[in-house]
Amino acid sequence: MGQDYELDLAVLKIEGSGYPTLTLGDSDKMRVGDWVVAIGQPYGLDHTVTSGVVSAKGRPISIQDRNYKNLIQTDAAINRAIPAVRC
């Protein structure tokens, strides 16, 4: 449906009905010290879930050619990609 390069975000449309949903929280009500869960695919890993606490709100950062503003900083661990080894 759409994408935003600066936010590293894409919106997809899935045909069908009856899919489970999750109510999103209100980041304006979030406080430093609140528990958070991060779900994603860092470094190309599939199905990564981690948890932590909010360390700061409103952080700006530039990464390569992207300028992020007003980020939520968390101490949730992001795993580095480790090569698979067969035993």
Buried (B, 14 or more C-beta within 10 A) or exposed (E): EEEEEEEEEEEEEEEEEEEEEEEEEEEEEEEEEEEBEBEEEEEEEEEBEBEBEBBEBEEEEEEEEEEEEEEBBBEBEEEEEEEEEEE
